[in-house]
Amino acid sequence: MNYILVFVGGGIGSMCRYAISHALNRYHFTFPWATFIANALSCIIFGVIASLVLKNMISSPQYRLLLLTGFCGGFSTFSTFSNETFVLFANGQWAYAFANIALSLLVCLFCIYLGMKIASFIY
């Protein structure tokens, strides 16, 4: 059953990531905004859920598998981030590559914090 929960959550998360990519695909940005946005949103959601887990508002291991491992795991994407950064380096777009690394790290850490703060206002 746990594998099914991860599978379902991951599928929904992947579809959400694809929707963002599809919506932004027509703009032909140099910077990988779709991946950046998906990762930031996933970190906010992860922060909210992790905070609720810490406060025992979500105590079921099955919900954690569905939401954190499945959905957030499918919604965020380290492999795409890494590939897009590699391509930026390979194309000589060093400033965009380093900006992607720095912004992704800083913004996603902040988004985890933001998600936890949002959860603290909810409960």
N, C-alpha and C positions, 0 to 999 in steps of 0.2 A: 504494500500500500504506500509506503514512503516513496518508492521510486515513481509511482503514479503521481503523487503530489508534486514532486520536484519536476516531473515531466510536464504536467499541466501548468504549473506556475511559470516554468521556463518558457513554455510555448507562448503564453500570454505576454510575458515580458519581451520575448523576441518579436512578437507581432507589434507591440508598442514601439520598440526601437525601430523596426522597419517603417512604421507609419511616420515617425519623425524624419527618417532618412528620405522617404518618398516625398513628404511634404516640402522638404528643403532642396531636393535634388534639382529642381528646375532653376535654381539660382546660381549654380556653378561657382560656389565659393572656393577660394584657395585654401582657407582655413577649414578644418574638418568640424564644422559647427554641429552637424547632426549627432555625431558620436559624443562630442563635448556636452551637448544638451541632454542626451540620453543618460550619460554617466552622472551628470549633476543632478538630474531629477531622480535617478535611481538612488543616489546618496541621500537625498532629502527623505525619500520614502523609507530607505533603510534606517536612517536616524530616527524617524518617527516610530517605526516598528520596534527597533532595538530599545528605545526608551520605554515603550509600552511593555516589552518583555522584562526589562529591568525592574519595572514597577509592578510586575506580576499581573498586569492587565491582560497580557497574552501569555498564558502559561502552557498552552498545548504545544508539544513538540511538532505536531502535524502542521499547525499554523505557521510555525517558524520555518519548517521545510517548504511549505507552499509559498510563503511570502518572501522570506529572506533568501534561502538557497535557490528556490525556483524562480519566482518573479524577478527579484532584484538581480539574481545571477544572469537571467536571460535578457533583462532590460539593459544592464550595463555591459560593457564589452572591453576588456583589456586587450584582447588580441587585435581588434579593429583599431583601437587607439595606437597600439604599437606599430601596426602595419602602416597606418596613415602617417605616423611620425617618421617612420623609415622612408616612405616615399617622399616626404618633404625634404629629408636630408639628401636622398638620392637625386632629387631635382635641383639641389643647390639652394633650396629655400630654408636656409639655416635659421633665420629669425622666426619664421612661422613654426618650424620644428621645435625650437627651444621655447617659444611662447606656448605651444601646445602642451609641452611637458610641464612647464611651470604653472600655467593657468589650470590645467587639469588637476594637478596635485593640490594646489592651494584652494581652488574653488570646490573641489570634491570634499576636502577635509572640512571646509567651512559649511558645506551642504549637510554633512553628517551632523555637525553641531547645530545647524539651523533646524534640521528635522527633529533633533532631540528637544530643542527649545519649543518648537511648535507643539510637540507632544506634551510638554509641561504645561502649556496653556490649555490644552484639551482636558487634561486630568490633573 
